[in-house]
Amino acid sequence: MNAIAEIQAFAEEMSTIRRDIHAHPEVGYNVHRTADVVASKLESWGLPVVRGVGKTGVVATLKRGSSNRAIGLRADMDALPMQEANDFAHRSTVEGAMHACGHDGHTTMLLGAARYLSASGDFDGTVHFIFQPAEEEGAGAQAMIDDGLFDRFPVDVVFGVHNWPGIPEGHFGVRAGPIMASTSLFKVILTGSGCHGAMPHLGEDPVFAAAQIVSSLQSILTRNKNPVEAAALSVTQIHAGEAQNVVPTHAWLGGTVRTFSDETLDLIESRMRAIVTSTAFGLGCRSEVEFSRNYPPTINDPEQTALAVQVMREVVGGHAVNASIQPTMAAEDFSFMLRAKPGCYAFIGNGTGDHREVGHGAGPCMLHNASYDFNDHLLPIGSTYFVRLVERFLNHG
């Protein structure tokens, strides 16, 4: 590992910052304390800061030389609305909120890069350090864009990174093209005619219609979608009835759809609406489909991914970089930024959980698990990666 010496010397302080953020998690756009911590640190290092971008986002800017080229580096600040199972010293002090996805670490890595670059970075151009709220829910990236992020802080490219349990500690994983899926939610509402369970011929059964629809929806993946195009369609909820001897009037089912392309998503939504409408009508029920497209797929620009891979190999060695990692059906709202600007989103290995201190929960150290904790050993690596991206992009363009 070739972490920058000055950043490595700052590692203990970075760990303190990260653990303070972990102990005070904030959800969605309500990241007021976190944003204050971030802005105060940046200002103490001499960086001009703009607060309140996209409600509670923070952007700091550093310019050197005469070049008009600019790069954006992004970290997410929000936590999850869940109870932490860990009992170590830096566990959450907020009931029902926890940094179970490592955004405390992402924020701290970017702070480490900002501190180093403000003091000694070698580059010609502009760096915008973007600290974003509401990644988990609320599309904070889009909110910042809608608030003029790339008009007020113009960039040519934008980069982000996310820790990933299961990848060896400090290794990188990335790929050109789709790396994370889109996320959409659907709800199918069925209305029939209630009747006695012993006399089903006197009514129209929305439960039976729901059962037929659940089965038929899978035909979209097996008979309509191109087999080489990846997608997931999962019905995760069915709700109906109050008594075992009554056929209810209403039923509904819901779930999620994940794809790596808009075209596949268009197909799935269109076929879903057709299947629901025709199946419900054929069984005497009325139907309604609510289909919500939340985050688009996260698609890495090939040129910027190649640049990122070069930097990763410089930082951790070629043996620790997987440049063709398997994409995941999880979603990420950095996808909105990559739709606006070319760039690259990468994974950095959080390890297997052996780094967790005494007092961690009994569950695995996985994302969105109550026993998760970010691996502080990654902080100098991630900060160095951000710094080298800046130096490589702004000095070799």
C-alpha positions in Angstrom: 0.0 0.0 0.0 1.3 3.4 -1.0 -0.7 5.7 1.3 0.6 9.3 1.3 2.9 9.7 4.4 1.2 12.9 5.5 -2.2 11.3 5.3 -1.0 8.2 7.2 0.3 10.5 9.9 -3.2 12.0 10.1 -4.9 8.5 10.4 -5.5 8.5 14.1 -7.2 11.9 13.9 -9.3 10.7 11.0 -10.4 7.7 13.1 -11.5 10.1 15.8 -13.5 12.2 13.4 -15.1 9.0 11.9 -16.0 7.6 15.3 -17.5 10.9 16.4 -19.7 10.9 13.2 -20.6 7.3 13.8 -21.7 8.1 17.4 -24.0 10.9 16.2 -25.8 9.5 13.1 -28.4 11.6 11.3 -30.9 10.4 8.7 -31.9 11.7 5.3 -31.6 15.5 4.9 -31.4 16.0 8.7 -27.6 15.9 8.7 -27.2 19.2 10.4 -24.6 18.3 13.0 -22.6 16.2 10.5 -22.7 19.0 8.0 -21.5 21.4 10.7 -18.6 19.1 11.6 -17.6 18.8 7.9 -17.9 22.5 7.2 -15.9 23.4 10.4 -13.1 21.1 9.5 -12.9 22.3 5.9 -12.9 26.0 7.0 -10.2 25.3 9.6 -8.0 24.1 6.8 -8.5 27.3 4.9 -11.1 26.1 2.3 -14.0 28.3 1.3 -17.3 26.4 2.1 -20.8 26.7 0.8 -23.5 25.2 3.0 -27.1 24.3 2.3 -26.6 22.9 -1.2 -29.5 20.6 -1.8 -31.0 21.4 1.6 -28.1 20.3 3.8 -25.2 19.5 1.5 -21.7 21.0 1.8 -19.3 21.9 -1.0 -15.7 23.2 -0.5 -13.6 24.4 -3.4 -9.8 24.4 -3.9 -8.2 26.1 -6.9 -4.6 26.2 -7.9 -2.8 27.3 -11.1 -4.5 28.6 -14.2 -6.2 25.6 -15.7 -10.0 25.6 -16.2 -10.2 21.9 -15.6 -12.2 20.8 -12.6 -12.9 17.6 -10.7 -15.6 16.7 -8.2 -15.2 14.3 -5.3 -18.3 13.1 -3.5 -19.0 11.5 -0.1 -22.4 10.8 1.5 -23.2 11.9 5.0 -26.5 10.3 6.1 -27.1 7.3 8.3 -29.9 4.7 8.3 -33.1 4.6 10.4 -32.2 1.4 12.4 -31.1 0.5 15.9 -27.4 -0.4 16.3 -26.6 -3.7 17.9 -23.0 -2.8 18.7 -21.9 -1.8 22.2 -18.4 -0.5 21.7 -17.4 3.0 22.8 -18.4 4.8 19.5 -21.8 3.1 19.1 -24.7 5.3 18.1 -26.0 7.7 20.8 -29.2 8.2 18.8 -32.1 5.8 19.3 -33.2 4.4 16.0 -30.4 5.7 13.9 -27.1 4.1 12.9 -24.2 4.4 10.4 -24.7 0.9 9.1 -23.5 1.7 5.5 -20.2 3.4 6.2 -21.1 6.9 5.2 -19.2 8.1 8.3 -16.1 6.5 6.7 -16.7 7.9 3.2 -17.1 11.4 4.7 -13.9 11.1 6.7 -11.9 9.8 3.7 -12.9 12.9 1.7 -12.1 15.1 4.6 -8.6 13.6 4.8 -8.1 14.3 1.1 -9.3 17.8 1.5 -6.9 18.4 4.4 -3.9 17.1 2.5 -4.7 18.9 -0.8 -5.3 22.2 1.0 -1.8 22.0 2.4 0.4 20.4 -0.2 -1.5 19.0 -3.2 0.3 19.3 -6.6 -2.2 20.1 -9.3 -3.3 22.7 -11.8 -7.1 23.3 -11.7 -10.0 23.1 -9.4 -11.3 20.5 -6.9 -14.8 20.6 -5.5 -15.3 18.5 -2.4 -19.0 17.4 -2.4 -20.6 16.2 0.9 -24.1 15.0 0.1 -27.2 14.3 2.3 -29.9 11.7 1.9 -28.3 9.0 -0.2 -30.2 6.2 1.5 -33.6 7.7 0.8 -34.5 11.1 -0.7 -32.2 11.3 -3.7 -29.9 13.8 -2.1 -27.6 13.7 -5.2 -30.5 14.9 -7.4 -31.4 17.5 -4.9 -27.9 19.0 -5.0 -28.0 18.9 -8.8 -31.4 20.6 -8.8 -30.0 23.2 -6.5 -27.4 24.0 -9.2 -24.5 21.9 -8.0 -22.8 21.6 -11.4 -23.7 25.1 -12.4 -22.4 26.7 -9.3 -19.4 24.3 -9.0 -18.6 23.2 -12.6 -16.7 20.0 -13.0 -15.5 18.0 -16.0 -15.6 14.7 -14.1 -16.9 13.3 -10.8 -15.8 10.4 -8.6 -17.1 8.5 -5.6 -16.2 5.4 -3.6 -18.1 3.0 -1.3 -16.8 0.5 1.2 -17.7 -3.1 0.4 -17.7 -5.9 3.0 -16.5 -9.2 1.6 -13.8 -7.6 -0.6 -10.4 -7.9 1.1 -9.4 -5.0 3.3 -8.0 -2.2 1.2 -8.6 -3.9 -2.2 -10.5 -2.1 -4.9 -13.3 -3.3 -7.2 -14.6 -1.4 -10.2 -15.9 -1.9 -13.7 -16.7 0.2 -16.7 -20.3 0.5 -17.6 -23.1 -0.5 -15.2 -21.8 -1.3 -11.6 -25.0 -0.8 -9.6 -28.6 -1.2 -10.6 -31.6 1.1 -10.8 -34.2 0.8 -8.1 -37.9 1.0 -8.6 -40.9 0.2 -6.4 -44.3 -1.0 -7.4 -47.7 -1.4 -5.7 -50.6 -3.3 -7.3 -54.0 -2.5 -5.8 -56.9 -4.9 -6.5 -60.6 -4.4 -5.8 -63.1 -7.2 -6.1 -66.3 -8.0 -4.3 -66.3 -9.5 -0.8 -68.3 -12.5 0.1 -68.5 -15.5 2.5 -65.6 -17.8 2.2 -67.9 -20.7 1.8 -69.7 -19.1 -1.2 -66.9 -17.7 -3.4 -69.1 -17.9 -6.5 -71.0 -14.9 -5.1 -68.0 -12.5 -5.2 -64.9 -11.6 -7.1 -61.8 -12.6 -5.2 -58.9 -10.1 -5.2 -56.7 -12.6 -3.3 -56.9 -15.1 -6.1 -56.2 -12.4 -8.6 -53.1 -11.3 -6.6 -51.9 -14.9 -6.5 -52.2 -15.2 -10.3 -50.5 -11.9 -10.8 -47.5 -12.8 -8.6 -46.9 -15.9 -10.7 -47.4 -14.2 -14.0 -45.1 -11.3 -13.3 -42.1 -13.7 -13.4 -42.9 -14.4 -17.0 -41.6 -10.9 -17.8 -38.1 -12.0 -16.8 -38.3 -15.5 -18.4 -40.3 -14.8 -21.6 -40.2 -11.1 -22.4 -36.7 -9.8 -21.3 -33.7 -10.6 -23.3 -32.0 -13.5 -21.4 -28.6 -11.7 -21.5 -29.9 -8.6 -19.8 -29.9 -8.8 -16.0 -32.9 -7.8 -14.0 -34.6 -8.6 -10.7 -38.4 -8.5 -10.0 -39.3 -9.4 -6.4 -42.8 -9.3 -4.9 -42.1 -8.6 -1.2 -45.5 -7.9 0.2 -49.1 -9.2 -0.1 -51.8 -7.8 2.1 -55.5 -8.8 2.2 -58.3 -9.9 4.4 -59.1 -9.8 8.1 -60.9 -13.1 8.7 -60.3 -16.7 7.5 -63.9 -17.2 6.4 -64.3 -14.0 4.4 -63.2 -13.2 0.9 -62.1 -9.6 1.1 -63.0 -6.8 -1.2 -59.4 -5.4 -1.4 -55.9 -6.8 -1.8 -52.6 -5.3 -2.7 -49.1 -6.5 -3.4 -45.8 -4.7 -3.7 -42.1 -5.1 -4.4 -39.1 -3.9 -6.2 -37.5 -4.0 -9.7 -33.8 -3.7 -10.4 -32.2 -3.3 -13.9 -29.0 -2.0 -15.4 -30.7 -0.2 -18.3 -33.6 2.1 -18.9 -34.8 0.0 -21.8 -35.1 -3.1 -19.7 -36.9 -1.1 -17.0 -39.3 0.3 -19.6 -40.1 -3.2 -20.8 -40.8 -4.5 -17.3 -43.1 -1.7 -16.3 -45.0 -1.9 -19.6 -45.5 -5.7 -19.3 -46.4 -5.4 -15.6 -49.2 -3.0 -16.3 -50.5 -5.2 -19.1 -50.4 -8.4 -17.0 -52.1 -6.8 -14.0 -54.8 -5.1 -16.1 -55.7 -8.2 -18.1 -55.4 -10.7 -15.2 -57.6 -8.6 -12.9 -60.2 -7.9 -15.6 -60.4 -11.6 -16.5 -61.1 -12.4 -12.8 -63.7 -9.7 -12.4 -61.5 -7.3 -10.4 -60.5 -3.7 -10.9 -56.8 -2.8 -10.7 -54.4 0.0 -10.3 -50.6 0.0 -10.7 -48.3 2.4 -8.9 -44.8 2.3 -10.3 -42.1 4.6 -8.8 -38.7 4.9 -10.4 -36.3 6.0 -7.6 -32.6 5.7 -8.6 -31.3 5.1 -12.1 -28.5 2.6 -12.7 -25.0 3.6 -11.8 -23.0 3.6 -15.0 -19.2 4.3 -15.0 -17.6 6.2 -17.9 -15.0 3.9 -19.6 -12.4 6.6 -19.9 -12.7 7.8 -16.3 -12.8 4.2 -15.0 -9.5 3.5 -16.8 -8.0 6.5 -15.0 -9.4 5.3 -11.7 -7.9 1.8 -12.2 -4.5 3.4 -12.9 -4.7 5.3 -9.7 -5.9 2.3 -7.7 -3.0 0.2 -8.9 -0.6 3.0 -7.9 -2.1 3.2 -4.4 -2.6 -0.5 -3.5 -0.8 -2.5 -6.3 -2.2 -4.3 -9.3 -2.9 -7.5 -7.3 -5.4 -5.6 -5.1 -7.5 -4.2 -8.0 -10.3 -6.0 -9.7 -11.2 -4.0 -12.7 -14.0 -6.2 -13.9 -15.9 -6.8 -10.6 -19.4 -8.3 -10.9 -22.1 -5.6 -10.7 -24.5 -5.6 -7.9 -28.3 -5.2 -7.9 -28.0 -2.7 -5.0 -28.6 0.9 -6.0 -26.8 4.2 -5.4 -27.9 7.8 -6.0 -24.4 8.8 -7.2 -26.0 7.5 -10.4 -27.7 10.9 -10.8 -24.3 12.6 -10.8 -22.9 10.1 -13.3 -25.9 11.0 -15.6 -24.9 14.6 -15.4 -21.1 14.2 -15.7 -18.7 11.4 -16.7 -16.9 9.7 -13.8 -16.4 6.5 -11.9 -17.9 4.9 -8.8 -15.7 2.3 -7.1 -15.8 -0.2 -4.2 -13.0 -0.4 -1.6 -12.9 -3.6 0.5 -14.1 -3.3 4.1 -12.8 -6.8 4.8 -14.6 -9.6 6.7 -15.4 -7.8 9.9 -12.2 -8.9 11.9 -11.5 -5.2 12.4 -14.5 -4.7 14.7 -13.7 -4.0 18.3 -14.9 -5.9 21.4 -18.6 -5.2 21.9 -19.7 -5.6 18.3 -23.1 -7.2 17.7 -23.6 -10.8 17.0 -24.5 -10.3 13.3 -22.2 -10.1 10.3 -20.3 -7.0 9.4 -22.4 -6.4 6.3 -24.0 -3.2 4.9 -27.3 -2.3 6.5 -26.7 -4.8 9.3 -27.1 -3.7 12.9 -23.6 -5.2 13.7 -21.7 -3.4 11.0 -18.8 -1.0 11.6 -16.6 0.8 9.1 -13.0 -0.3 8.9 -10.8 2.6 9.9 -7.8 1.0 8.2 -9.3 2.2 4.9 -9.2 5.9 5.8 -5.7 6.7 4.6 -6.2 4.4 1.6 -9.4 6.1 0.5 -8.0 9.6 1.1 -4.9 8.8 -0.9 -7.0 7.5 -3.7 -9.0 10.7 -3.9 -5.7 12.8 -3.8 -4.1 10.8 -6.6 -7.2 11.1 -8.7 -7.0 14.8 -8.4 -3.3 14.9 -9.2 -3.6 12.5 -12.2 -6.7 14.2 -13.7 -5.6 17.8 -13.3 -2.0 17.3 -14.3 -2.3 14.9 -17.2 -5.3 16.3 -19.1 
